[in-house]
Amino acid sequence: MKSLLPYVQIILSVLLVAAIVLQRTGAQVGGAFGGSDNFSSAFHTRRGLEKGLFMTTIVIGILFALSALLNLI
């Protein structure tokens, strides 16, 4: 188990980075990499795919933190 944990952490970290990059609200995919828009400061309710991506990011973050704690033990 201990030898498998670093690989799990690498996979979780890549998934977490990808999920965070994809969460650019109110913009196209190109906006996630530095594009600008005038509506980036507006608040709105997450719906559909955006809400699913947000919840997935939270779950991946929790799993990554748990795997890091498990690695310390």
Helices and strands as residue ranges (DSSP letters): H 5-21, G 29-33, H 49-72
